Amino acid sequence: MNTVVHKEPMNTAPLLELRGVGITAGGRRDRRTLVRDVDLTVKAGETVGLVGESGSGKSMLVKSAMRLLPRHAVTSGRIDFEGRSVLGFSRRELAAYRSKDVALIHQDPRAHTNPLRTVGDFLVEGVVAAKLLAPRDARDRACALMASVGITDPEHRLTQYPHQLSGGLLQRMMIVAALLPAPKLVFADEPTTALDVTVQSEVMAILQEQIREQNLGLLFISHDLDLAAAVTDSLAVMYAGTIVERGATAEVHSRPLHPYTAGLLACRPSATAVTRLQPIPGRPVSAYEVGPGCAFAARCRFATEECRTDRPQLRTVEDRLVACHRVEQIGAELPQAVRS
């Protein structure tokens, strides 16, 4: 996949700011921690990647930022949008926030469209119901956006049903739906998972072009480090409900400092090298399974007794944030693990 040329984000106050965010769910007697003490910011014009294995808490974090979690889930900490507390929004404020300030692109477009409604109905009904646009204006804007993302004959496409569109075309429609209300921030939750590699590249290039042109913030969720590295300005790596490394994308991807980030990069298949894959030993754990120490300790070959008993906090190391007790001691060994 071709690397997208990034636009330097403007040095402004964050659109989205998460401080000490935690998520628990369950009943009174069996509450479980799903996300623990997460800090994250997204500015206008900035693309932030949130990467990690399935079950690491990435999607839960996005749902909490949109207040879409079920009632039995409790969010703690602060989630601010343009300096206003999302957790403190009234119903009216929350409706306005979801309808015009932020947008969500899902990973499976067919699961989030109604097969009995036309594409035109799907695209325009939200902005019309929120009284952001009149029906005719909404259709005109939808057609203009469809043309901008490479969809031919947009007027005809509005009359078609989801099953009449290919996966790549339907995902472009999801991008149009997200951009139609002119949001300031877009959440993209694994938006290309259901697509083949060629279509994936096209869709991501289109999304990035729209984000740059409109100077939007983008929080890009993925389990694919290489894909995230191609389209983001900064990366946050999640494991077991917490961020273990955060920094500029080029630095994190080329010179990881946390053993988990290095492990993810080392187990990638190579298109040129004929070598055995290096899987991370053990299995991923959920946040509620983590003991008093580092969540990655049981799978880390560098772990010591301190790692197993004392949970590391994010700290600044070489212009990056890393949650590892031994980062200074093992740093020289990690690049070798990634290259081999």
DOPA-983619 format. One record per residue (C-alpha): residue number from 1; residue in three letters; y, x, z. Coordinates in nm, 2 decimals. Last residue first. Example, Ala and Ser with C-alpha at 12.3 -4.5 7.8 and 13.67 -1.06 7.14 Angstrom:
[site 2 SER [-0.11 1.37 0.71]]
[site 1 ALA [-0.45 1.23 0.78]]
//
This chain:
[site 340 SER [-1.06 1.47 1.22]]
[site 339 ARG [-0.69 1.41 1.19]]
[site 338 VAL [-0.65 1.16 1.47]]
[site 337 ALA [-0.85 1.36 1.73]]
[site 336 GLN [-0.66 1.68 1.63]]
[site 335 PRO [-0.33 1.49 1.69]]
[site 334 LEU [-0.46 1.39 2.04]]
[site 333 GLU [-0.55 1.74 2.18]]
[site 332 ALA [-0.20 1.88 2.22]]
[site 331 GLY [-0.08 1.58 2.41]]
[site 330 ILE [-0.36 1.60 2.66]]
[site 329 GLN [-0.18 1.76 2.95]]
[site 328 GLU [0.17 1.61 2.90]]
[site 327 VAL [0.02 1.26 2.85]]
[site 326 ARG [-0.19 1.27 3.16]]
[site 325 HIS [-0.06 0.98 3.37]]
[site 324 CYS [-0.03 0.75 3.07]]
[site 323 ALA [0.20 0.45 3.00]]
[site 322 VAL [0.41 0.59 2.72]]
[site 321 LEU [0.77 0.52 2.62]]
[site 320 ARG [0.91 0.74 2.34]]
[site 319 ASP [1.20 0.98 2.30]]
[site 318 GLU [0.97 1.28 2.39]]
[site 317 VAL [0.82 1.12 2.69]]
[site 316 THR [1.00 0.83 2.86]]
[site 315 ARG [0.79 0.64 3.11]]
[site 314 LEU [0.58 0.32 3.10]]
[site 313 GLN [0.39 0.28 3.43]]
[site 312 PRO [0.04 0.41 3.50]]
[site 311 ARG [-0.20 0.20 3.71]]
[site 310 ASP [-0.34 0.41 4.00]]
[site 309 THR [-0.71 0.41 4.08]]
[site 308 ARG [-0.90 0.48 3.76]]
[site 307 CYS [-0.63 0.71 3.61]]
[site 306 GLU [-0.60 0.91 3.93]]
[site 305 GLU [-0.98 0.96 3.92]]
[site 304 THR [-0.94 1.12 3.58]]
[site 303 ALA [-0.95 0.98 3.23]]
[site 302 PHE [-0.94 1.21 2.93]]
[site 301 ARG [-1.24 1.07 2.75]]
[site 300 CYS [-1.08 0.72 2.77]]
[site 299 ARG [-1.29 0.40 2.75]]
[site 298 ALA [-1.32 0.32 3.12]]
[site 297 ALA [-0.96 0.44 3.17]]
[site 296 PHE [-0.80 0.20 2.92]]
[site 295 ALA [-0.67 -0.05 3.17]]
[site 294 CYS [-0.53 0.23 3.39]]
[site 293 GLY [-0.59 0.18 3.76]]
[site 292 PRO [-0.62 -0.12 4.00]]
[site 291 GLY [-0.88 -0.31 3.80]]
[site 290 VAL [-0.84 -0.47 3.46]]
[site 289 GLU [-1.06 -0.77 3.39]]
[site 288 TYR [-0.77 -1.02 3.39]]
[site 287 ALA [-0.59 -0.82 3.13]]
[site 286 SER [-0.88 -0.85 2.89]]
[site 285 VAL [-1.11 -0.56 2.81]]
[site 284 PRO [-1.19 -0.40 2.47]]
[site 283 ARG [-1.55 -0.26 2.45]]
[site 282 GLY [-1.70 0.08 2.51]]
[site 281 PRO [-1.64 0.38 2.30]]
[site 280 ILE [-1.35 0.40 2.05]]
[site 279 PRO [-1.51 0.44 1.71]]
[site 278 GLN [-1.48 0.77 1.53]]
[site 277 LEU [-1.58 0.71 1.18]]
[site 276 ARG [-1.80 0.97 1.02]]
[site 275 THR [-1.64 1.19 0.76]]
[site 274 VAL [-1.60 1.21 0.38]]
[site 273 ALA [-1.23 1.23 0.36]]
[site 272 THR [-1.05 1.06 0.07]]
[site 271 ALA [-1.01 0.68 0.12]]
[site 270 SER [-1.04 0.72 0.50]]
[site 269 PRO [-1.18 0.46 0.74]]
[site 268 ARG [-0.96 0.42 1.05]]
[site 267 CYS [-1.13 0.51 1.38]]
[site 266 ALA [-0.89 0.80 1.45]]
[site 265 LEU [-0.58 0.58 1.43]]
[site 264 LEU [-0.70 0.33 1.69]]
[site 263 GLY [-0.81 0.62 1.91]]
[site 262 ALA [-0.48 0.79 1.89]]
[site 261 THR [-0.31 0.47 2.00]]
[site 260 TYR [-0.56 0.44 2.29]]
[site 259 PRO [-0.52 0.80 2.39]]
[site 258 HIS [-0.13 0.76 2.42]]
[site 257 LEU [0.09 1.02 2.26]]
[site 256 PRO [0.05 0.93 1.90]]
[site 255 ARG [0.19 1.17 1.64]]
[site 254 SER [0.20 1.02 1.29]]
[site 253 HIS [0.20 0.65 1.37]]
[site 252 VAL [0.40 0.67 1.69]]
[site 251 GLU [0.66 0.90 1.54]]
[site 250 ALA [0.71 0.71 1.21]]
[site 249 THR [0.72 0.38 1.39]]
[site 248 ALA [0.99 0.47 1.64]]
[site 247 GLY [0.87 0.41 1.99]]
[site 246 ARG [0.64 0.22 2.23]]
[site 245 GLU [0.31 0.31 2.39]]
[site 244 VAL [0.09 0.13 2.64]]
[site 243 ILE [0.23 -0.22 2.63]]
[site 242 THR [0.03 -0.46 2.85]]
[site 241 GLY [-0.21 -0.75 2.81]]
[site 240 ALA [-0.53 -0.55 2.78]]
[site 239 TYR [-0.39 -0.30 2.52]]
[site 238 MET [-0.07 -0.34 2.33]]
[site 237 VAL [0.10 -0.08 2.10]]
[site 236 ALA [0.48 -0.13 2.04]]
[site 235 LEU [0.61 0.00 1.71]]
[site 234 SER [0.95 0.06 1.57]]
[site 233 ASP [1.11 0.03 1.22]]
[site 232 THR [0.83 -0.18 1.07]]
[site 231 VAL [0.68 -0.25 0.73]]
[site 230 ALA [0.45 0.04 0.64]]
[site 229 ALA [0.36 0.13 1.00]]
[site 228 ALA [0.25 -0.23 1.06]]
[site 227 LEU [0.01 -0.21 0.77]]
[site 226 ASP [-0.13 0.12 0.89]]
[site 225 LEU [-0.17 -0.01 1.25]]
[site 224 ASP [-0.36 -0.32 1.15]]
[site 223 HIS [-0.42 -0.55 1.45]]
[site 222 SER [-0.09 -0.72 1.36]]
[site 221 ILE [0.22 -0.90 1.50]]
[site 220 PHE [0.55 -0.85 1.32]]
[site 219 LEU [0.86 -0.94 1.52]]
[site 218 LEU [1.14 -0.97 1.27]]
[site 217 GLY [1.51 -0.98 1.32]]
[site 216 LEU [1.72 -1.11 1.03]]
[site 215 ASN [1.97 -0.93 0.82]]
[site 214 GLN [1.94 -1.19 0.53]]
[site 213 GLU [1.87 -0.93 0.26]]
[site 212 ARG [1.66 -0.71 0.48]]
[site 211 ILE [1.44 -0.99 0.61]]
[site 210 GLN [1.40 -1.14 0.26]]
[site 209 GLU [1.29 -0.81 0.11]]
[site 208 GLN [1.05 -0.75 0.40]]
[site 207 LEU [0.88 -1.08 0.35]]
[site 206 ILE [0.85 -1.02 -0.03]]
[site 205 ALA [0.70 -0.68 0.02]]
[site 204 MET [0.46 -0.82 0.28]]
[site 203 VAL [0.35 -1.09 0.05]]
[site 202 GLU [0.29 -0.85 -0.24]]
[site 201 SER [0.09 -0.60 -0.02]]
[site 200 GLN [-0.13 -0.87 0.12]]
[site 199 VAL [-0.20 -1.01 -0.23]]
[site 198 THR [-0.35 -0.67 -0.33]]
[site 197 VAL [-0.54 -0.63 0.01]]
[site 196 ASP [-0.70 -0.98 0.01]]
[site 195 LEU [-0.54 -1.25 0.21]]
[site 194 ALA [-0.65 -1.43 0.53]]
[site 193 THR [-0.50 -1.17 0.76]]
[site 192 THR [-0.16 -1.16 0.58]]
[site 191 PRO [0.07 -1.33 0.83]]
[site 190 GLU [-0.08 -1.17 1.14]]
[site 189 ASP [0.17 -1.36 1.36]]
[site 188 ALA [0.51 -1.32 1.19]]
[site 187 PHE [0.79 -1.42 1.44]]
[site 186 VAL [1.12 -1.45 1.26]]
[site 185 LEU [1.46 -1.42 1.42]]
[site 184 LYS [1.81 -1.54 1.31]]
[site 183 PRO [1.68 -1.85 1.14]]
[site 182 ALA [1.82 -1.99 0.81]]
[site 181 PRO [1.65 -2.33 0.83]]
[site 180 LEU [1.46 -2.26 0.51]]
[site 179 LEU [1.34 -1.91 0.61]]
[site 178 ALA [1.02 -2.01 0.79]]
[site 177 ALA [0.93 -2.27 0.53]]
[site 176 VAL [0.99 -2.02 0.25]]
[site 175 ILE [0.76 -1.77 0.43]]
[site 174 MET [0.50 -2.03 0.46]]
[site 173 MET [0.53 -2.11 0.09]]
[site 172 ARG [0.47 -1.74 0.02]]
[site 171 GLN [0.15 -1.79 0.23]]
[site 170 LEU [0.05 -2.08 0.00]]
[site 169 LEU [0.10 -1.86 -0.31]]
[site 168 GLY [-0.12 -1.59 -0.17]]
[site 167 GLY [-0.39 -1.83 -0.06]]
[site 166 SER [-0.39 -2.00 -0.40]]
[site 165 LEU [-0.23 -2.34 -0.44]]
[site 164 GLN [-0.38 -2.68 -0.54]]
[site 163 HIS [-0.54 -2.72 -0.19]]
[site 162 PRO [-0.19 -2.72 -0.04]]
[site 161 TYR [-0.08 -3.03 -0.24]]
[site 160 GLN [0.16 -3.02 -0.54]]
[site 159 THR [0.49 -3.21 -0.58]]
[site 158 LEU [0.71 -2.93 -0.45]]
[site 157 ARG [0.54 -2.68 -0.68]]
[site 156 HIS [0.67 -2.87 -0.98]]
[site 155 GLU [1.03 -2.82 -0.87]]
[site 154 PRO [0.95 -2.45 -0.79]]
[site 153 ASP [0.85 -2.37 -1.15]]
[site 152 THR [0.76 -2.00 -1.07]]
[site 151 ILE [0.72 -1.87 -0.71]]
[site 150 GLY [0.86 -1.51 -0.69]]
[site 149 VAL [1.00 -1.50 -0.34]]
[site 148 SER [1.35 -1.57 -0.46]]
[site 147 ALA [1.24 -1.86 -0.68]]
[site 146 MET [1.08 -2.02 -0.38]]
[site 145 LEU [1.40 -1.97 -0.18]]
[site 144 ALA [1.61 -2.14 -0.45]]
[site 143 CYS [1.36 -2.43 -0.47]]
[site 142 ALA [1.36 -2.47 -0.09]]
[site 141 ARG [1.74 -2.47 -0.09]]
[site 140 ASP [1.75 -2.74 -0.35]]
[site 139 ARG [1.49 -2.95 -0.16]]
[site 138 ALA [1.69 -2.92 0.16]]
[site 137 ASP [2.01 -3.01 -0.01]]
[site 136 ARG [1.85 -3.32 -0.15]]
[site 135 PRO [1.71 -3.42 0.19]]
[site 134 ALA [2.03 -3.35 0.39]]
[site 133 LEU [2.02 -3.03 0.59]]
[site 132 LEU [2.02 -2.92 0.95]]
[site 131 LYS [1.96 -3.27 1.08]]
[site 130 ALA [1.65 -3.16 1.28]]
[site 129 ALA [1.45 -3.42 1.09]]
[site 128 VAL [1.58 -3.28 0.76]]
[site 127 VAL [1.51 -2.92 0.85]]
[site 126 GLY [1.15 -3.01 0.96]]
[site 125 GLU [1.08 -3.25 0.67]]
[site 124 VAL [1.18 -3.01 0.40]]
[site 123 LEU [0.89 -2.76 0.35]]
[site 122 PHE [0.59 -2.98 0.44]]
[site 121 ASP [0.71 -3.28 0.24]]
[site 120 GLY [0.77 -3.05 -0.06]]
[site 119 VAL [0.42 -2.90 -0.03]]
[site 118 THR [0.28 -3.24 -0.05]]
[site 117 ARG [0.11 -3.42 0.24]]
[site 116 LEU [-0.26 -3.51 0.27]]
[site 115 PRO [-0.38 -3.15 0.31]]
[site 114 ASN [-0.14 -3.11 0.61]]
[site 113 THR [-0.04 -2.74 0.65]]
[site 112 HIS [-0.10 -2.51 0.94]]
[site 111 ALA [-0.47 -2.44 0.90]]
[site 110 ARG [-0.43 -2.37 0.53]]
[site 109 PRO [-0.15 -2.11 0.61]]
[site 108 ASP [-0.38 -1.89 0.82]]
[site 107 GLN [-0.18 -1.61 0.99]]
[site 106 HIS [0.11 -1.82 1.10]]
[site 105 ILE [0.48 -1.75 1.02]]
[site 104 LEU [0.70 -1.86 1.31]]
[site 103 ALA [1.08 -1.93 1.30]]
[site 102 VAL [1.37 -1.88 1.54]]
[site 101 ASP [1.72 -2.00 1.57]]
[site 100 LYS [1.71 -2.32 1.37]]
[site 99 SER [1.43 -2.56 1.48]]
[site 98 ARG [1.28 -2.37 1.77]]
[site 97 TYR [1.61 -2.29 1.94]]
[site 96 ALA [1.76 -2.64 1.87]]
[site 95 ALA [1.45 -2.81 2.02]]
[site 94 LEU [1.47 -2.57 2.32]]
[site 93 GLU [1.84 -2.65 2.38]]
[site 92 ARG [1.76 -3.03 2.37]]
[site 91 ARG [1.47 -2.99 2.61]]
[site 90 SER [1.67 -2.78 2.85]]
[site 89 PHE [1.64 -2.40 2.81]]
[site 88 GLY [1.57 -2.20 3.13]]
[site 87 LEU [1.27 -2.01 3.00]]
[site 86 VAL [1.47 -1.92 2.69]]
[site 85 SER [1.74 -1.76 2.91]]
[site 84 ARG [2.05 -1.70 2.70]]
[site 83 GLY [2.17 -1.35 2.62]]
[site 82 GLU [2.12 -1.38 2.24]]
[site 81 PHE [1.77 -1.50 2.32]]
[site 80 ASP [1.64 -1.40 2.66]]
[site 79 ILE [1.29 -1.40 2.80]]
[site 78 ARG [1.29 -1.29 3.16]]
[site 77 GLY [0.99 -1.24 3.40]]
[site 76 SER [0.72 -1.49 3.46]]
[site 75 THR [0.53 -1.72 3.22]]
[site 74 VAL [0.28 -1.98 3.36]]
[site 73 ALA [0.00 -2.12 3.15]]
[site 72 HIS [-0.14 -2.46 3.27]]
[site 71 ARG [0.12 -2.64 3.06]]
[site 70 PRO [0.00 -2.49 2.73]]
[site 69 LEU [0.21 -2.21 2.58]]
[site 68 LEU [0.46 -2.29 2.31]]
[site 67 ARG [0.77 -2.17 2.48]]
[site 66 MET [0.88 -1.98 2.17]]
[site 65 ALA [0.88 -1.64 2.35]]
[site 64 SER [0.57 -1.75 2.54]]
[site 63 LYS [0.40 -1.82 2.21]]
[site 62 VAL [0.49 -1.47 2.08]]
[site 61 LEU [0.35 -1.31 2.40]]
[site 60 MET [0.03 -1.51 2.37]]
[site 59 SER [-0.01 -1.39 2.01]]
[site 58 LYS [0.00 -1.02 2.12]]
[site 57 GLY [-0.21 -1.06 2.43]]
[site 56 SER [-0.47 -0.79 2.38]]
[site 55 GLY [-0.74 -1.04 2.28]]
[site 54 SER [-0.78 -0.91 1.92]]
[site 53 GLU [-0.70 -0.54 1.91]]
[site 52 GLY [-0.34 -0.41 1.92]]
[site 51 VAL [-0.01 -0.40 1.74]]
[site 50 LEU [0.34 -0.54 1.80]]
[site 49 GLY [0.57 -0.42 1.52]]
[site 48 VAL [0.94 -0.45 1.54]]
[site 47 THR [1.16 -0.51 1.23]]
[site 46 GLU [1.53 -0.47 1.29]]
[site 45 GLY [1.82 -0.63 1.10]]
[site 44 ALA [1.93 -0.83 1.41]]
[site 43 LYS [1.78 -0.67 1.72]]
[site 42 VAL [1.43 -0.71 1.87]]
[site 41 THR [1.36 -0.60 2.23]]
[site 40 LEU [1.04 -0.56 2.44]]
[site 39 ASP [0.94 -0.52 2.81]]
[site 38 VAL [0.60 -0.65 2.91]]
[site 37 ASP [0.49 -0.67 3.28]]
[site 36 ARG [0.13 -0.81 3.24]]
[site 35 VAL [-0.01 -1.05 2.99]]
[site 34 LEU [-0.32 -1.26 3.03]]
[site 33 THR [-0.36 -1.26 3.41]]
[site 32 ARG [-0.62 -1.52 3.52]]
[site 31 ARG [-0.58 -1.81 3.77]]
[site 30 ASP [-0.91 -1.92 3.92]]
[site 29 ARG [-0.83 -2.10 4.24]]
[site 28 ARG [-0.51 -2.27 4.13]]
[site 27 GLY [-0.63 -2.35 3.78]]
[site 26 GLY [-0.60 -2.14 3.47]]
[site 25 ALA [-0.33 -1.93 3.31]]
[site 24 THR [-0.11 -1.63 3.38]]
[site 23 ILE [0.15 -1.47 3.16]]
[site 22 GLY [0.38 -1.18 3.26]]
[site 21 VAL [0.72 -1.07 3.11]]
[site 20 GLY [0.89 -0.78 3.29]]
[site 19 ARG [1.19 -0.80 3.06]]
[site 18 LEU [1.18 -0.95 2.71]]
[site 17 GLU [1.49 -0.94 2.50]]
[site 16 LEU [1.54 -1.12 2.17]]
[site 15 LEU [1.85 -1.10 1.96]]
[site 14 PRO [1.93 -0.77 2.11]]
[site 13 ALA [2.29 -0.64 2.14]]
[site 12 THR [2.40 -0.45 1.83]]
[site 11 ASN [2.34 -0.11 1.67]]
[site 10 MET [2.25 -0.24 1.33]]
[site 9 PRO [1.90 -0.16 1.22]]
[site 8 GLU [1.85 0.11 0.96]]
[site 7 LYS [1.71 -0.05 0.64]]
[site 6 HIS [1.35 0.05 0.58]]
[site 5 VAL [1.21 0.16 0.25]]
[site 4 VAL [0.87 -0.01 0.22]]
[site 3 THR [0.57 0.21 0.20]]
[site 2 ASN [0.35 0.13 -0.09]]
[site 1 MET [0.00 0.00 0.00]]
//
